[in-house]
Every structure is written in C-alpha cells, then in structure tokens.
Amino acid sequence: MDKAKIPYDENYKEKCKTLWYALGRVEPMQLVRKLKEDKTTDEHGRIPTNIMVAKWMRELSWHIWADEMDAKAMVLVEDDLIMRKVAMLKEQANRGFELQIMGMKSLREDGFDSSSSAVQAVKVGVDIERTARGIGEMILKLAKMDDDTLVNEIQKELSKGVSGQVIEADELVEEKEDEPRAD
C-alpha cells in the first residue's frame, strides 16, 4: 500500500500539536520545518506537509485547545503570584512582631524615660503585623472562593457606605422620589 494513502496516527498528530504549542503556536510552515530539523517522523517515516498541518489545526481545533492550555497556565501563574504575595506579607508580619519584641525588651531594660524609639518600635511593629496579617489572610480567603461567593462578597462590600454603614435601597428610592421631575 502507498504510504501517502495511509492516515497519520492520532498519537503523531498529538505529538505535532504539542510541539506546535511549545514553539509558541507557530504557522504550519514553521512547525513542518521544525519537524524536519528534528527528524520527527511518524511510524512510516513521513513528515506532514504545511497543508496537512493546517488541516489538522482546523479540524482538530488546535487553537481552542491552546486557548484552554493558556487559561490553565494563567491560573497557575496567578496562584503562584498569590502565594508569593502571601509569603511576603507573612514575612512582613513576622518582622513587625520582631520590632514589637525588640521595643518591649528595650522598654523593660531601659525604662520608659530613656527611649521614645522603643515605644515607637512597638507601635510600628503592631501596625505592620496587623496590616500584613490581615491582608495576607484576606488574599488567601479570596483566592479560595468560587466565583459566586466572590461576587457575593464584592456586592456586600460595595453595598457599604463611605463610613462602613450599609446604604439601604429604600433610602435611595425615597431620595429620587423627592427630586423634581423633568416632564
């Protein structure tokens, strides 16, 4: 049987798709060139043509698959960034706690009159620790929420007024009713 009439194996097509993606979603001609350079042939010693690769790209939805892979990669990158941020905030919190310890030690050893910097160190340490721990915990909490829960949390925060008070929808309606109409 003529090799040209034998269909390409699905595993070989998959290998080509994976290489295409690894190369940065290149044009068919660039993929074929790379297959030739690397001598990546199918079990019959063949390398597909540019036209054949373009056909596979269309029929086997390579671009849709690649978009899905890109989305998965972005999730992993975002998760990594979140974890790095949380680690940084934890480190800041620990340094703030250390400042508190140093300040308290200085106050115990030298007394209150000797150094306002010790008191300041305690205050700054408390502020740093509180802020860093709070932000870190909030980021972790938000990162673990599903989309619906996250939307609900955002809506809840947006419904708070400037001073943290909740603005009732009835109050907004009453204000509109008092305004003169432009009939």
N, C-alpha and C positions, 0 to 999 in steps of 0.2 A: 504494500500500500504506500502511496505517495505521502511523505512526511507533511507536506503542505496542507493536506486534507485532514490530517489528524488534529482534533481540537486541543488547545492548550489545557493543561491540567489546572484545576482550581487552586491547588497549592502554589503553583508557579505564578499564577495571576496575583495571588495574595502576596507572594514574595515581591513582585513588581510594585504592587500598591504600597507596601511597607517601605520599599526603597524610595519610591516617588515622594512619600510623605517625609521621610528622613532627609531627603535632599531639599526640602522646602517647597513641595507641591510644584515641581518644575513642569515645563512644557514637555509633551511626549517626545520630541526630538532629543531633549537633554537626558531624559530617562533612558531612551534607547542607546544613546552614546555611552552613558554610564554602564549599562548592561554589557555593552561590547567591551569597554575598557576592563571591566571586572570579569569578563568571560562568564557572565551569569546566564547560563542557557537552561532550557527545560530538559526533560529526560531524553529528548530526541536530538539534543544539540542545537536547538533553534533559539533565536532571539526575535521577538516580535518587531514588526515594523511600526513606524510612527502612527500610521493609520490604525493599526490593530490596537495600540496602546490608547489612542484617543477614543476608540470604540469602547474599550473596557472602562475607561474613565466615565463615559456617559452611561453605558448600560449597567455598570456595577456601582454607580453613584459614589465614585471615589471622593468627590468634593463634599458631599453630605457627610460621609464617614470622617473625612478630615476635619470638617467643622465640629463634629462631635468630639473628636480627639482634642482639638484646640480648646474646646469648652472644658473638658476634663482636666487638661493641663492648667488652664487658668484657675480652676478650683483648687488644685494642688498648690499652685503658686500663692494664691490668696490665703489658703490655710497656713502655709509656711510663714507668710508675712505676719499673719495674726499671731502665730505662736512666737515669732521673734519679738514682736511688739510687747506681748505679754511678759516674755522673759526680761526684756529691758525694763518694763515697769516694775516687775518684781525686784530686780536689782536696785532700781532707784528707791523702792520702798525699804529694802534692806539697808541701803546707805543712810536713808533718813532715820531709821531705827538706830543705826550705829551713832549718828550725830546726837541723838537723844541720850544714849548711854554715856557718850563722852561728856556731854554737857552736864548730865546729872552727876557723873563722877567728879567733875571739876567743882560743881557746887558743893558736893559733900566734903571734898578735901579742902577747898579754899574758902568756903562760906559764901554768903550772899553778897557781901560788900566788895569782894575782891574782883569780880569779873562779870560785867554785863554780857560779855560774849558767850559765857557758858549758858546763861538764861536764853540768849538769842539762839544758840545752837539747839537747845531743847525745843524751843518754839518752831524753828525752821525744820528740824528733824520730824516733829509731829506733823507739820503741814505737808512735807514731802511724802512721808509714809502714807498719810491718809489719802492724799491725792493719787499717788501711784497705785496703791492697792485698790482704790475704788475704780479707777479707770481700767486697770487690768482685769478685775473681776467683771466689769461691765462688758468689756470686749469679749471675754470668754463666754459670758452668758449670751450675748448677741450672736456669736459665731455658732452656738449650738442650737439656736432657734430655727424652726422650719419657717417657710415663707409666710404662712398665715399668722403664726404667732408674732413674727417680726412686724408685720403690717399692723396687727392689733396694738403692739407696744408703741409703734410710731404714732398711730392715731391717738392713743391715750396721752402721749407726751405733747402732741400738737394741740390737744384739747385743753391744755393747761394755760392759764393766763400768764402775763409777764411776772407776776409775783408768786406764781405757783398755784394760783387759785383756778378752779375749773370754771370756764365760762359756759353757762347754760344756754342751750339753743333757744329756749323761750325768751331769754333776755335779748338775744339778737333780733328775734321776730318782733318783740314789742318796740325796740328802737326803730325798726323800719316802718312800723305802722304809724309812729308819731311823726315821721318825716312827711312834708307836704308832697303831694303828687304833682307830676308834671303833665297832667291831662290836657 
